[in-house]
Amino acid sequence: MRFLLSVIDSASRTGSSDEMAAIDIFNEKLQKNDHWIFACGVDSPKSAKLVDNRAGAGLTHDGSYVDSDEFQSGFWIINAASHDEAMALAHEGSMACNRKVEVRPLLG
């Protein structure tokens, strides 16, 4: 099963050197144990552009579709044998990055 582990923060690019080192160790563990699919950081919602071309509307708006103090500042896409295993990995990821982590199964 594949899961999205979203890192939740109130700013982007805020990881300390200790946090980045812990994330590197966690990433290496994911890779070593065949959980790793992909991971990266995400820029702040201020850099977002929202496109709505439903019915050919051609609309573009600055900013995110969500107005919140917290947002996704990074993510992992992982393989896990079960939801329980994904949750255990999310707990480890949250500890490594020192941020909240949301877990969602990927469809399809």
Secondary structure, DSSP 8 states (H G I E B T S, - for coil): -EEEEEEEESSSS---HHHHHHHHHHHHHHHHTT-EEEEEE---GGG-EEEE-GGG--EEEES-SS--S-EEEEEEEEE-SSHHHHHHHHHHHHHHHTSEEEEEE---
